[in-house]
Amino acid sequence: MRSKNLIKMVLFAFAAVVVLTGISSQVVADEKLKGKTVNVNKATVQEFQQVPLISKELAEKIVKYREKNGDFQVLEELLQVEGFSRDLLRKIKGFLLLEGIGGEECTC
């Protein structure tokens, strides 16, 4: 019976850490861009690095992909960039702006 209580306590503590980490990463994210978005068709490596969870290495890969393949047509095209995942896109979608396709803006 004691081991079950211990397991419950450990799971509760783990869940609390996960929740708090999510909250703190959102606070960091809010501080990084302060409500602004980054245009994926114009952003520099440094600008991409302002987006939470985007490392310099990934930012460089995004810019190189764009230079080689042209403007992104949809945000999901970022999934073609090595190291970019659907989960990452879901987490940072609110920080991304898609502009430059026919002069229209889209936060798709």
N, C-alpha and C positions, 0 to 999 in steps of 0.2 A: 504494500500500500504506500509506503514511503517513497519507493522508487517512482510510482505513478505521479505522486505530488511533485517530486523533483523534476520529472520530465515535463509536467505541465508548467512549472515555474520557468524552466529553461526555454520552452517554446514561447511562453508569454514574453520573456525578456528578449528573445530573438525577434519576435513580431514587433515589439516596441522599438527596437533598434532599426528595423526595416522602415517602419513608419516615420520615425524621426529623421532618418537619413533622407527619405523622400522629401520631407518638409524642408530640411536644410538645403538640399540640392535645388529646390524650387526657389528658396530665398537667394541662393547664389545666382541662379539663373536670372531672377528678377533684377539683381544688382548689376549683372554683366551688361544687359542690354537696356534696362530701364524702360521696358515696354516697346522698344523699337524692333523692327524686323530687318533681316538681311536679304537683299535681293540676290538669289542664287545665280542669276545671269550677269551680274556685274561685280559681285563681292570679290575682294582681294583675299589672299591667305590670311592676312591680319584681321580682316573683318569677319571671316568665317570663324576665326578663333574666339570671337566674342560670343558665339553661340555656345550655350552649355553643351558639354559632352563632345565638342569638336576639337580634336587635337590638331597640332600644327601639321602632323603627317597626313591626317585625313583631309584637312583643309587644302593641302598641296595636291592631293589626289583629286579632289573635287575640281579645283581650278584646271589641272592638267586635262581631266576628262572633258571639261567644258571647252577648253582651247582646241582639243582634238576633234570633238564631235559637234561643236556649236551649242547654241543656247538650249537649255533644258526646256522641254515642251510641257512637262508635268513634273510635279515634285517627286513622284514615284520613280522617275528616271534616275534619281540619286541612288537608287538601289543597284544600279549598274556600276557604281563606283566601288572599287575593292575596299572592303572594310566597313561599308555602309549597310546597315541592316534595317529591316522593317520595324523592329522595336525602337531603334534609334530615331527613325523618321517619325514614328508615333510620338516620341518624347519631345522632339524639337520642332515639330511642324508649325507650332504657333510662333516661332521665331523666324520663319522663312517666308519670303515673298517671292513670287514668280512674276517677273516683269521683263519685258523686252520682246515678247512675241506679238508682233503686230501692234505694238504700242499700248497693249492692254495690261492691266494689273490683275493678278489673281493670287489669292492666298489659299488656293486649293488644298 
